[in-house]
């Protein structure tokens, strides 16, 4: 039984999928650059895995994800 009636939600077998893309609403501004600096420099996070990433690099990573995981 599919209890989700929204276009962005669907079920398949025993899994529930919810698809939403909100990251494109974020601006690459001083706040995001500072967030990235703090996470990489002071918290030791891996820069390539962060959501706070330059727009061109983010677009490339997002495209690769969609092509490999969504459009299979």
Legacy VTK file of the C-alpha trace (Angstrom):
# vtk DataFile Version 3.0
C-alpha trace
ASCII
DATASET POLYDATA
POINTS 72 float
0.000 0.000 0.000
1.368 3.397 -0.975
0.528 5.806 1.859
2.384 8.691 0.222
0.397 10.685 -2.275
2.884 13.488 -2.905
4.761 13.572 -6.218
8.119 13.576 -4.424
7.401 10.476 -2.314
7.032 6.895 -3.476
7.478 3.381 -2.188
9.040 0.362 -3.775
9.011 -2.993 -2.058
9.806 -2.235 1.598
11.532 1.106 0.958
10.188 4.636 1.088
11.795 7.249 -1.146
11.512 10.999 -0.720
13.155 13.149 -3.352
13.851 16.819 -2.735
16.596 19.055 -4.058
17.039 22.137 -1.907
20.762 22.835 -2.060
20.432 25.009 -5.147
18.609 27.539 -2.969
21.803 28.206 -1.020
24.068 31.082 -1.991
27.835 30.636 -2.111
28.559 33.614 0.124
30.850 34.610 2.981
28.849 32.490 5.430
29.254 29.332 3.317
32.931 30.034 2.702
33.439 30.507 6.457
31.518 27.302 7.190
33.812 25.414 4.823
36.936 26.986 6.317
35.913 26.074 9.872
34.931 22.520 8.994
38.106 21.774 7.036
40.638 23.696 9.100
39.421 23.363 12.665
37.242 20.263 12.596
39.389 18.260 10.165
36.511 17.365 7.846
37.156 16.083 4.338
36.523 19.014 2.002
35.208 16.984 -0.929
32.444 15.480 1.211
31.058 18.736 2.607
27.861 20.382 1.431
29.585 23.772 1.627
31.524 23.492 -1.615
32.133 25.842 -4.521
29.208 25.911 -7.008
31.107 24.422 -9.974
32.465 21.550 -7.892
29.055 21.011 -6.286
27.361 20.880 -9.699
29.895 18.328 -10.935
29.463 16.153 -7.828
25.670 16.421 -7.983
25.583 15.486 -11.669
27.771 12.446 -11.028
25.511 11.365 -8.164
22.327 11.685 -10.211
23.822 9.824 -13.162
25.177 6.966 -11.050
22.530 6.600 -8.324
19.256 7.994 -9.623
19.224 7.478 -13.395
20.210 3.825 -13.324
LINES 1 73
72 0 1 2 3 4 5 6 7 8 9 10 11 12 13 14 15 16 17 18 19 20 21 22 23 24 25 26 27 28 29 30 31 32 33 34 35 36 37 38 39 40 41 42 43 44 45 46 47 48 49 50 51 52 53 54 55 56 57 58 59 60 61 62 63 64 65 66 67 68 69 70 71
